């Protein structure tokens, strides 16, 4: 039984060490990831969103013109 307990403790220690190392690495890399999001991703999303809004606006304007031209007269 003591051999089993020792193996469980060793496994637990390895898991704890692995989790601690992962947490330490995440703490170091998260600021870099946030900077990447702010510097690269956010501007790209804004640029593409603006472009998409301009295209949608133009299409809606065209559709409004079409509806005005093709609306049957009211009786």
One Martini backbone bead per residue (centre of mass of N, CA, C, O) as a GRO file, in nm:
protein
   75
    1UNK     BB    1   0.055   0.064  -0.019
    2UNK     BB    2   0.300   0.259  -0.011
    3UNK     BB    3   0.367   0.240  -0.310
    4UNK     BB    4   0.107   0.368  -0.408
    5UNK     BB    5   0.134   0.639  -0.259
    6UNK     BB    6   0.400   0.720  -0.391
    7UNK     BB    7   0.294   0.723  -0.685
    8UNK     BB    8   0.076   0.933  -0.640
    9UNK     BB    9   0.263   1.158  -0.540
   10UNK     BB   10   0.438   1.170  -0.794
   11UNK     BB   11   0.213   1.233  -0.992
   12UNK     BB   12   0.117   1.488  -0.849
   13UNK     BB   13   0.386   1.640  -0.874
   14UNK     BB   14   0.398   1.640  -1.184
   15UNK     BB   15   0.136   1.788  -1.232
   16UNK     BB   16   0.201   2.039  -1.069
   17UNK     BB   17   0.450   2.118  -1.233
   18UNK     BB   18   0.311   2.142  -1.508
   19UNK     BB   19   0.105   2.356  -1.426
   20UNK     BB   20   0.308   2.569  -1.329
   21UNK     BB   21   0.455   2.600  -1.601
   22UNK     BB   22   0.208   2.683  -1.765
   23UNK     BB   23   0.133   2.933  -1.600
   24UNK     BB   24   0.400   3.082  -1.640
   25UNK     BB   25   0.384   3.096  -1.948
   26UNK     BB   26   0.117   3.246  -1.967
   27UNK     BB   27   0.205   3.501  -1.812
   28UNK     BB   28   0.413   3.576  -2.040
   29UNK     BB   29   0.217   3.553  -2.310
   30UNK     BB   30  -0.035   3.731  -2.272
   31UNK     BB   31   0.077   4.016  -2.332
   32UNK     BB   32   0.155   3.946  -2.624
   33UNK     BB   33  -0.129   3.871  -2.718
   34UNK     BB   34  -0.263   4.143  -2.658
   35UNK     BB   35  -0.082   4.308  -2.843
   36UNK     BB   36  -0.160   4.162  -3.100
   37UNK     BB   37  -0.455   4.228  -3.096
   38UNK     BB   38  -0.423   4.542  -3.084
   39UNK     BB   39  -0.214   4.571  -3.339
   40UNK     BB   40  -0.363   4.361  -3.557
   41UNK     BB   41  -0.665   4.271  -3.526
   42UNK     BB   42  -0.832   4.524  -3.471
   43UNK     BB   43  -0.759   4.689  -3.725
   44UNK     BB   44  -0.854   4.478  -3.930
   45UNK     BB   45  -1.148   4.466  -3.843
   46UNK     BB   46  -1.211   4.763  -3.884
   47UNK     BB   47  -1.145   4.777  -4.182
   48UNK     BB   48  -1.342   4.553  -4.279
   49UNK     BB   49  -1.597   4.674  -4.155
   50UNK     BB   50  -1.597   4.938  -4.307
   51UNK     BB   51  -1.608   4.815  -4.586
   52UNK     BB   52  -1.871   4.657  -4.545
   53UNK     BB   53  -2.048   4.904  -4.482
   54UNK     BB   54  -2.006   5.046  -4.753
   55UNK     BB   55  -2.122   4.824  -4.928
   56UNK     BB   56  -2.398   4.804  -4.791
   57UNK     BB   57  -2.478   5.096  -4.842
   58UNK     BB   58  -2.472   5.083  -5.151
   59UNK     BB   59  -2.680   4.854  -5.181
   60UNK     BB   60  -2.912   4.994  -5.036
   61UNK     BB   61  -2.928   5.230  -5.228
   62UNK     BB   62  -2.989   5.064  -5.479
   63UNK     BB   63  -3.247   4.933  -5.365
   64UNK     BB   64  -3.403   5.195  -5.321
   65UNK     BB   65  -3.404   5.279  -5.617
   66UNK     BB   66  -3.551   5.030  -5.721
   67UNK     BB   67  -3.809   5.064  -5.550
   68UNK     BB   68  -3.889   5.341  -5.668
   69UNK     BB   69  -3.910   5.239  -5.971
   70UNK     BB   70  -4.096   4.954  -5.886
   71UNK     BB   71  -4.341   5.098  -5.774
   72UNK     BB   72  -4.657   5.088  -5.758
   73UNK     BB   73  -4.917   5.260  -5.785
   74UNK     BB   74  -5.149   5.410  -5.605
   75UNK     BB   75  -5.517   5.394  -5.556
   0.00000   0.00000   0.00000
